[in-house]
Amino acid sequence: MKFFSLNRYASLVGALSAALWFFAAPTQAATPGAAEVKKVVGTANYTDATGGGPIKEGQILMAGATITTGAGSYVDLDLKVNGNALRVEADSTLAINKLEFTKAIDVVVNTEVQVTKGAVVANVINKLSKASKYEIKTPAGVAGIRGTALRASTIRITCLIGTISFVPTLGGGAAVVITGGNAFAPGTPAVVKAPAAETSGLAKAATQLTANAVTAQVTQVIQQFTAALAADAAVEAAKAGGNSAAAATAAANSAKAVVAELVQAVREVAAQSSPQVQVNIQLVVTTLTRNSESLTANAAAAGAGIGVKVAGGTDAQAQAASSSAATAVTSNQAVVNQAVNQAKPSITVAQPNQNPTVVVDNRPPLPPGPAPAPGQGQGPGRGQGPGQGQGPGQGQGPGQGQGSGNVIIFVAPNTGNVSPIKGNTTPPGPTSPPGPTLPPGSIPPP
């Protein structure tokens, strides 16, 4: 009994000492982030605490800077650990309000930009930690993102992949959830499906932005965008045709078209780049061209499988559609087998009536790594691949590439009235019991 009491006393003393140390330990100060100007097209100017003037490629902008672009112009930025790639589009004004990060158990990011005119495209390639905050403010409300590709303007927010939580300025503070492939215009009653032309155009803009800002991650981004668009096409085809064959065909056709368009988009970036930058981008183009068959097959297989599962099909039907889609892309059986195997995890986790881009985007954030100095690196653990470092001291060995968690959005301010709305916030329901046996390839109705 005495032994138990002494040990209990010692444990209490130890716990108390640990608590005192924890509360006495100094809070780690946030490190200022930096936005590196990677590409300037047309006319663009900046103002900050030191003055202002025309923006130049290679320039470093800090929190407090404001960017203004002219007609037919844009500026591509690399926010590094604070959120990767950001484009200020034509006739736009963007203020960088906050740009800082803290390295703790995870890297915690605090990014806030404000669109007062025009629009921005953001591609958060490496999903931010849960404690991080990345907000795009507009007169109409605030878009919170973590790993998303989007366009945000003053009148409309379009999400290509990932999830956006948008809190309108008016409406009582209720958040509107906008998932990949959807759009929302403040003042309208609901989130709507974005037209195919809008999402494909956003995919092209985000790909070119990534090629300029974070060159080494373009291949990964194209793979993810293509799979998301192929999955979306497969869902629509499966629901319309009611069978997995239609989904497989739609996914294959979509993947072929999207890969061709996005690879061409990167070629255009290479042609417009300075000689120093062109070398790295051209290497990416060469790699994309060489691997386009497997890239397309992988996206088609994943898209078809996810699409069939989301449309209500079984795992077996999804696997069959995955194989059919890959086979429609290539006759190389080794490439088909690899694509089908890579698609299996996504098929397993996909759920009926789920947004397909959420499945494509189901990747964890990266663990923390060394904090980069301004202008020197892409953030924790973000190796850029041999020969593709972004600045001095950034040599990047293989095996350090990023798992992506992209959110691509377009956000624009809106000065009109905003009505309270309900977004697509309904959680998934319970798994349905097995239904009746259907003909091979048929997808049960929802």
N, C-alpha and C positions, 0 to 999 in steps of 0.2 A: 504493500500500500504506500509506504514512504517512497519507494522507488518510482511508483507511478506519479506521485505528487511532485517529486523533484523534476521528473522529465516534463511533466505538464508545465511546471513553473519555468523551466528552461525554454520550452516552446513558446510560451507567452512572451518571455523577454526577447527571444529572437524575432518574433513577429512584430513586437513593438519597435525594436531597433530598425527592422527593415522598413516599417511604415514611416518612422522619423527620417530615415535616409531618403525615402522616396519624396516626401513632401519638402525636404530641405534641399533636394537636388535642384540646380538651376534649370529653368525652362530653356530649351534649345532655341536660339534665335533663328528666325527664318532667313534663308539665303535669297538675295535678290535674283530673280530670273532675268533672262535677256531674250529679245526677239531679233534674230538676224535676218536682214533683208537679203533674200536669195534671188529675186527676179523683179525687175521693174520694166513695165511696158507702158509707153506713152508718158503722160505727165503725172507726177505725184510729188507731194510736198509733205513735210512734217513740221511740227512745232513741239518743243519741250522746254524744260527749265533753262537750257543753255541757249535757246534761240530757235532756229528753224531754217528751212530752205528746201531745195530739191532733194528727194531721197535717192541714195545711190546704193547699188548692189554691194553687199559686204558690210554695210553699215549696221551698227548695233543700236537698237532702241530699247529703252528701259520703261518701267512704269511711269506714267505721267506724259508720255508722248501721244500725239494725235496725228493721224495719217489722213490725208485728203487726196483723192484721185480724180482725174479729169475724165472727159468723155473718151470712150474707147481705150481706157487705161486700166491697169491693175498692178497690185503689189503682192508678191508672195513672200510670206514670212515663215521662218522656222522658230517656233516657240520652245523647241528642245523639250526638256523634261516637263515644261508647263503646258504641253498639249499638242506638240508636233506642228502640223502644217495649218496655216491660216492664210486665206487670200482676201484682200480688200478689193472688191470688184469696182467696175467703172462708176463714176459719179457718186462716190461714197465717202463717208467720213467715219473714221473709227478711232475711238480713244482707248488706250491701254490703261485701265484704272489700277489693276493689281497684277503683279507678275512675280511670284515668290514661291519657294518650296522649302520644306523642312524634312530632313532625313531622320527618321526614327525607326520603328520596326518596319514600317513601309515608308516610301517617299510620299509625303503629303503635299499636294499642290494647291495653291490658291491663285487662280487665274480669273480675272474679270475684265472683259472688254465691252465697249458700249458702241452700238451702231446708232448714229443719229440721222444718217442719210444713206440711202442705197442698200448695199448688201455685202455679206461676207460668206465665204465657203470655208468650213472647218473640217479637217480630217484628223481626228484623234486616233492615231494608229495604235498606240500602246495604251490599253485601258488603264485609267487612273485608279488609284486605291480608293476604298470606300470612304475614307476620311477626307479625300481630296474634294476640291470645289472648283468647277470651271463653269462660269456663267457668261452668257452673252445677253447683255441688256439692250432693250429697245424701248421706245416710248410706249409700245403696246404691252410690254411685259418682260419677263426674264426667262431665258431658256437655260436650263441646267443640263449639262452633259458629262459623261464619264468616258465613254469610248464610242464615238459616233462620227458618221460622215453626214454633213448637212449643209443646206444653204439657208441662211437667215437674212431676211430682208425686212424692210419696214412694213410690209404688207402681207408676208407669207413666210411660213417656215416649212421646209421640205426635208424629210429625213430619208436618207438612202439606206443606211444600215445602222442598227443600234437603237437606242431609246432616248427620247428627249422628254424632260419634264418641264413644261412651259406654264408659268404662273402669270395670267393676264393682269395688267394693271388694274382693270376693273373686273369684278366678278367675285369678290369676297375672298380672294386668296386661294381658291381651289385650283389644284394643278391639273393641266391637260396633258395626258400622256400621248406622245406621238411616236409610233414605232416605224421601223424601216418600210419604205415604199408608200408612206402616207404623208399627208400635208395638212396644215391648218392655217387658216387666215383669221386673225383676231377680228372679232365682231361677227363671225359666222357661227352657226349653232353646233358644228361638230367637226371632228377630224374626218378627212376624206381620203380616198385612194388617189395617189398621185398618178397622172397620166404617164404612160410608158416613155413618151418623148421627154418628159420632165426628169424622170429618174435616170434615163440613159444619158441625157445632157449633163446632169449633175455628176454622174459617174465619170464622164469624160473630164469635166472641170476639176474634180477632186484628184483624178489620176495625174493630170498635168501639173496641178499644184504639188502633189507628192513628188513627182519627178524633179521639180525645181527645188523643193525644200528638203526632202529626205530621200534622195535618189536611190539609196540601197534598198529601200523597202517597197519599191514600186511593184516588183513581181508579186510579193505577198498581197499587196492591196488589190492588184488586178485579179488575182485568184479569188479573193474574198468577194469583191464586187460582182464578178461573173457568176459565182455560185449563188449569191443572193438574188440576182436578176433571173437566173435560170430557175431557181426554186420558185420564185414568184410566178414565172410563166407556167411552170409545171402545175402549180396549184390551180391556176385559172383554167388550164386545159383539162385537168382531172375533174374539176367540178362541172365543167361544161360537157365533157365527153363521157364522164363517169367511168373511165377505165385507165389503167396504168400505162397502156400503150400510147395514148394521147399525151400523157404527162411526159413520158420518155422522149417522144418526138419534139415536144415543145421545149423541153430542157436542152436537148442537143442543139436545136436550131438557135435558141437564145444564146447558148454558150459560144457557138461558132461566131455569131454576129458580134457579140460583146467583146470577145477576145480580139477579133480583127479590128474593131473600132478603137479599143483602148491601146493596143500595140501601135496602131497608126498615130494615136494621140501622143504617145511617147516619142515616136519618130519626129513629129512636128516640134516637140519641145527641143529635141536634140538639134534640129536644123536651125532653131532660133537662139541657141545658146552661144555663149562666148567660147573660144577655143579651149580654155582651161576646163570649163564645166562640161563641154561637149564630149570630151573623152570618156568621162564616167557614165554619162547618159547613153552614149553610143554602146558602151559595154553592156548596159542593161538591155538595150534594144537587141543586140546580138544574142544575148541569153534568152530573151523572150521569144525571138524568132526560132531559135534552135529547139526550145522546149514548148512551143505553142501547142503541139499535138497533145502532150501529156497534160498541159495546163488546161486545155479545153476539155479533155476527157474527164479530168478530176472534177471540174466545175459542173459538167453535165451530169456526171454520176451522182454527185452530192445533191445538186438541184432537183433531179428527178426523184431520188429517194426521199428527200425531205418533203417535196411537193406532194407525193402520193400519201405519205404518212399524215401530213397536215390536212389533206383532203379527206381523211378518214380511212385510208387503206391500211392493210396489215403490214407487219414487218416483211413477210414473204413477198407481198406485192411490191413493196418499196424496193426490196433487194432486186427483184426481177426488173423493175423499171430502171434502177441504177445501172444494171448490166446492159440493158437495151440502149440506154442513152449513150453510154461509153462506146458501145459497139457501133453506134451511128456516127460517132466522131472518127473512129480509127479502126483499121483491121488488124492492128498490132495487138495480139492477145496479151502480151506482157503488160502493155500500157493499160488495157482494159482491166486486167486483174488488179493492177495497182490502184486504179481509180476506184474500183468497186470496194476494195479493202479499206481505202481511206474514207470512203463514204459511210461505212458501217457504224462508227460511233455516233455520227450525226443522225442517222436513221433511228438508232436505238433511243436517243433522247427526245426526238421530235414527238409532239403530241397533236392530236386532232384539234383543228381550228386555231392552232398556234400561229403567230406571225413567223413565216419561214426565215426572215432575216435574223430573228432572235436566235434561231438554232445555228445559223451560220456564224453568228457573232458570239457564240457561247465559249469564250476563251478567257482564262484568268489573267489578272494583271501580272506584270513582271515583278520579281523580287527586287528590293532596293540594291543599288550599286553605288559606285563613287559619284559624288556630285560633280557635274561639269562646271568649269569656269565659263564666263560669258564668251560665246563664240567658239567654244571648243567641244562639241560633242552633242550627242542627241539625247542625253539623259541616262539614267541608270541602266547599265547592262546593254546599251543599244549599239552593239558593234555593227559597223557598216559594211563589213566584208572587206577582203583584201583590196587595197588600192583605192578604196572609196571613202576614206576618212574625210571629214568635213573641215578639218582645221589642224593646226600643229598639235602633235602629241595625241592624235586621235586614232592611231593605228588600230585597226579593228580585226581581230582574228576571227576565223570562222567559229561557229557554234555559239555566237552571242546574239543571233538574230532574235527579233521580237515576235512573240505571239501577239496576234493583233486582236484588238477589241474595238473596232472602228465605229465611230459615229460620224456620219457626214451630214451636216445640216446646212440649211440656208435660212438666215434669220433677217428680217427687215423690220424697222419700226413702223408703227401705224398710229396716226394721230386721230383716227376715227373712234367711234364708240366701240367698246368691247363688251360683248354680252357674256354672262357666265355660261359655261358649257360643260358637258361631261365628256371626258375623253374615253379611250379604250382601256379602261382600268379594270375591267372584270377579270378576276383571277380564273385560271383554268379550273374546270369542274372535275368531279370524280371520274375515274375511268369507267366507260360504259361496259355493261356485260356483253358477252359474245352474242352476235346476231346470227341470223340464218345463213346457211352456206350459199355462196353466190358463185356464178360462173367465173372461170379463171380470168384474172385481169380486171374484174369489175370492182369498183369501189363503192362500198355501202353509202347510201345517202346520209348526210349529217342528221 
